[in-house]
Amino acid sequence: MLEQSLRQQRAFQQMGMMEQEAWRPQRGLPERSVNILRAWLFEHFLHPYVLL
């Protein structure tokens, strides 16, 4: 009985570990944000500082 309980616990732990490995956070910024920032960079390439 105890052995079966330990097997179940191990199985649940392994399932939990597999779920964590499957989910990966997104790296970097969303593509839309990158496009906006890239467009700004090209527009302000020669004058990157704000003029007051």
N, CA, C and O atoms as a GROMACS GRO file, in nm:
protein
  208
    1MET      N    1   0.083  -0.120   0.000
    1MET     CA    2   0.000   0.000   0.000
    1MET      C    3   0.088   0.126   0.000
    1MET      O    4   0.064   0.219  -0.077
    2LEU      N    5   0.187   0.127   0.086
    2LEU     CA    6   0.278   0.242   0.093
    2LEU      C    7   0.355   0.258  -0.038
    2LEU      O    8   0.378   0.370  -0.085
    3GLU      N    9   0.395   0.145  -0.094
    3GLU     CA   10   0.471   0.148  -0.220
    3GLU      C   11   0.386   0.207  -0.333
    3GLU      O   12   0.436   0.283  -0.416
    4GLN      N   13   0.259   0.172  -0.336
    4GLN     CA   14   0.169   0.224  -0.439
    4GLN      C   15   0.152   0.375  -0.422
    4GLN      O   16   0.149   0.449  -0.520
    5SER      N   17   0.142   0.420  -0.299
    5SER     CA   18   0.129   0.563  -0.272
    5SER      C   19   0.253   0.639  -0.319
    5SER      O   20   0.242   0.747  -0.377
    6LEU      N   21   0.370   0.582  -0.294
    6LEU     CA   22   0.494   0.646  -0.339
    6LEU      C   23   0.502   0.652  -0.491
    6LEU      O   24   0.548   0.751  -0.547
    7ARG      N   25   0.456   0.546  -0.557
    7ARG     CA   26   0.454   0.546  -0.705
    7ARG      C   27   0.362   0.656  -0.758
    7ARG      O   28   0.396   0.725  -0.854
    8GLN      N   29   0.246   0.670  -0.694
    8GLN     CA   30   0.152   0.774  -0.738
    8GLN      C   31   0.213   0.913  -0.718
    8GLN      O   32   0.202   0.999  -0.805
    9GLN      N   33   0.278   0.933  -0.605
    9GLN     CA   34   0.341   1.063  -0.580
    9GLN      C   35   0.448   1.093  -0.684
    9GLN      O   36   0.457   1.204  -0.735
   10ARG      N   37   0.530   0.993  -0.715
   10ARG     CA   38   0.634   1.011  -0.817
   10ARG      C   39   0.573   1.043  -0.953
   10ARG      O   40   0.622   1.130  -1.025
   11ALA      N   41   0.464   0.973  -0.986
   11ALA     CA   42   0.398   0.997  -1.115
   11ALA      C   43   0.345   1.140  -1.122
   11ALA      O   44   0.360   1.208  -1.223
   12PHE      N   45   0.282   1.186  -1.013
   12PHE     CA   46   0.230   1.323  -1.012
   12PHE      C   47   0.342   1.426  -1.021
   12PHE      O   48   0.329   1.527  -1.089
   13GLN      N   49   0.453   1.400  -0.952
   13GLN     CA   50   0.567   1.491  -0.958
   13GLN      C   51   0.623   1.497  -1.099
   13GLN      O   52   0.656   1.604  -1.149
   14GLN      N   53   0.634   1.382  -1.164
   14GLN     CA   54   0.687   1.378  -1.300
   14GLN      C   55   0.593   1.451  -1.396
   14GLN      O   56   0.639   1.521  -1.486
   15MET      N   57   0.463   1.434  -1.377
   15MET     CA   58   0.366   1.505  -1.461
   15MET      C   59   0.381   1.655  -1.442
   15MET      O   60   0.378   1.731  -1.539
   16GLY      N   61   0.396   1.698  -1.318
   16GLY     CA   62   0.413   1.840  -1.289
   16GLY      C   63   0.539   1.895  -1.351
   16GLY      O   64   0.540   2.007  -1.403
   17MET      N   65   0.646   1.816  -1.347
   17MET     CA   66   0.772   1.860  -1.406
   17MET      C   67   0.759   1.868  -1.558
   17MET      O   68   0.814   1.959  -1.620
   18MET      N   69   0.687   1.774  -1.617
   18MET     CA   70   0.669   1.776  -1.762
   18MET      C   71   0.589   1.898  -1.803
   18MET      O   72   0.619   1.961  -1.905
   19GLU      N   73   0.487   1.934  -1.725
   19GLU     CA   74   0.407   2.052  -1.757
   19GLU      C   75   0.492   2.178  -1.750
   19GLU      O   76   0.480   2.267  -1.834
   20GLN      N   77   0.579   2.187  -1.648
   20GLN     CA   78   0.663   2.305  -1.635
   20GLN      C   79   0.761   2.315  -1.750
   20GLN      O   80   0.788   2.425  -1.798
   21GLU      N   81   0.815   2.204  -1.796
   21GLU     CA   82   0.911   2.206  -1.906
   21GLU      C   83   0.843   2.244  -2.037
   21GLU      O   84   0.905   2.307  -2.122
   22ALA      N   85   0.716   2.205  -2.053
   22ALA     CA   86   0.646   2.234  -2.178
   22ALA      C   87   0.618   2.383  -2.191
   22ALA      O   88   0.619   2.436  -2.302
   23TRP      N   89   0.592   2.452  -2.080
   23TRP     CA   90   0.561   2.594  -2.086
   23TRP      C   91   0.690   2.673  -2.080
   23TRP      O   92   0.770   2.656  -1.988
   24ARG      N   93   0.708   2.759  -2.178
   24ARG     CA   94   0.827   2.845  -2.179
   24ARG      C   95   0.782   2.989  -2.195
   24ARG      O   96   0.697   3.018  -2.280
   25PRO      N   97   0.837   3.079  -2.117
   25PRO     CA   98   0.799   3.219  -2.133
   25PRO      C   99   0.847   3.273  -2.267
   25PRO      O  100   0.945   3.225  -2.324
   26GLN      N  101   0.776   3.374  -2.315
   26GLN     CA  102   0.814   3.435  -2.442
   26GLN      C  103   0.943   3.513  -2.423
   26GLN      O  104   0.959   3.586  -2.325
   27ARG      N  105   1.035   3.497  -2.515
   27ARG     CA  106   1.161   3.572  -2.507
   27ARG      C  107   1.148   3.699  -2.588
   27ARG      O  108   1.087   3.699  -2.695
   28GLY      N  109   1.203   3.806  -2.536
   28GLY     CA  110   1.203   3.932  -2.609
   28GLY      C  111   1.066   3.998  -2.611
   28GLY      O  112   0.978   3.964  -2.532
   29LEU      N  113   1.051   4.092  -2.701
   29LEU     CA  114   0.927   4.167  -2.715
   29LEU      C  115   0.839   4.108  -2.824
   29LEU      O  116   0.887   4.034  -2.910
   30PRO      N  117   0.709   4.139  -2.820
   30PRO     CA  118   0.622   4.095  -2.928
   30PRO      C  119   0.666   4.155  -3.062
   30PRO      O  120   0.725   4.263  -3.065
   31GLU      N  121   0.638   4.087  -3.170
   31GLU     CA  122   0.683   4.130  -3.302
   31GLU      C  123   0.632   4.270  -3.337
   31GLU      O  124   0.704   4.348  -3.398
   32ARG      N  125   0.508   4.301  -3.299
   32ARG     CA  126   0.452   4.433  -3.330
   32ARG      C  127   0.533   4.543  -3.260
   32ARG      O  128   0.562   4.647  -3.320
   33SER      N  129   0.570   4.520  -3.135
   33SER     CA  130   0.650   4.619  -3.062
   33SER      C  131   0.787   4.637  -3.126
   33SER      O  132   0.837   4.748  -3.136
   34VAL      N  133   0.847   4.527  -3.168
   34VAL     CA  134   0.978   4.534  -3.233
   34VAL      C  135   0.968   4.615  -3.361
   34VAL      O  136   1.056   4.695  -3.391
   35ASN      N  137   0.862   4.594  -3.438
   35ASN     CA  138   0.844   4.670  -3.562
   35ASN      C  139   0.830   4.819  -3.536
   35ASN      O  140   0.887   4.900  -3.609
   36ILE      N  141   0.755   4.856  -3.433
   36ILE     CA  142   0.738   4.998  -3.399
   36ILE      C  143   0.871   5.059  -3.356
   36ILE      O  144   0.907   5.168  -3.401
   37LEU      N  145   0.943   4.989  -3.270
   37LEU     CA  146   1.072   5.041  -3.224
   37LEU      C  147   1.174   5.049  -3.338
   37LEU      O  148   1.253   5.143  -3.344
   38ARG      N  149   1.172   4.952  -3.426
   38ARG     CA  150   1.264   4.952  -3.540
   38ARG      C  151   1.233   5.069  -3.633
   38ARG      O  152   1.324   5.135  -3.684
   39ALA      N  153   1.105   5.096  -3.656
   39ALA     CA  154   1.066   5.209  -3.741
   39ALA      C  155   1.112   5.340  -3.679
   39ALA      O  156   1.163   5.428  -3.749
   40TRP      N  157   1.095   5.354  -3.547
   40TRP     CA  158   1.140   5.476  -3.480
   40TRP      C  159   1.290   5.490  -3.492
   40TRP      O  160   1.341   5.600  -3.517
   41LEU      N  161   1.362   5.381  -3.475
   41LEU     CA  162   1.508   5.386  -3.484
   41LEU      C  163   1.553   5.434  -3.621
   41LEU      O  164   1.643   5.518  -3.631
   42PHE      N  165   1.491   5.381  -3.726
   42PHE     CA  166   1.532   5.422  -3.861
   42PHE      C  167   1.495   5.567  -3.888
   42PHE      O  168   1.568   5.637  -3.959
   43GLU      N  169   1.382   5.614  -3.834
   43GLU     CA  170   1.343   5.754  -3.853
   43GLU      C  171   1.439   5.848  -3.781
   43GLU      O  172   1.464   5.959  -3.829
   44HIS      N  173   1.491   5.808  -3.667
   44HIS     CA  174   1.573   5.894  -3.584
   44HIS      C  175   1.720   5.852  -3.582
   44HIS      O  176   1.793   5.884  -3.488
   45PHE      N  177   1.761   5.782  -3.685
   45PHE     CA  178   1.897   5.728  -3.689
   45PHE      C  179   2.003   5.838  -3.680
   45PHE      O  180   2.101   5.824  -3.608
   46LEU      N  181   1.984   5.946  -3.754
   46LEU     CA  182   2.083   6.054  -3.755
   46LEU      C  183   2.070   6.146  -3.634
   46LEU      O  184   2.169   6.207  -3.593
   47HIS      N  185   1.950   6.157  -3.576
   47HIS     CA  186   1.926   6.245  -3.461
   47HIS      C  187   1.854   6.164  -3.353
   47HIS      O  188   1.732   6.179  -3.336
   48PRO      N  189   1.925   6.081  -3.280
   48PRO     CA  190   1.860   5.993  -3.183
   48PRO      C  191   1.814   6.061  -3.054
   48PRO      O  192   1.745   6.000  -2.973
   49TYR      N  193   1.853   6.188  -3.033
   49TYR     CA  194   1.819   6.255  -2.908
   49TYR      C  195   1.702   6.348  -2.930
   49TYR      O  196   1.687   6.408  -3.037
   50VAL      N  197   1.619   6.361  -2.829
   50VAL     CA  198   1.503   6.450  -2.836
   50VAL      C  199   1.551   6.593  -2.827
   50VAL      O  200   1.633   6.628  -2.742
   51LEU      N  201   1.500   6.677  -2.916
   51LEU     CA  202   1.534   6.820  -2.913
   51LEU      C  203   1.430   6.893  -2.832
   51LEU      O  204   1.310   6.878  -2.856
   52LEU      N  205   1.474   6.972  -2.735
   52LEU     CA  206   1.381   7.046  -2.650
   52LEU      C  207   1.378   7.191  -2.688
   52LEU      O  208   1.304   7.269  -2.627
   0.00000   0.00000   0.00000
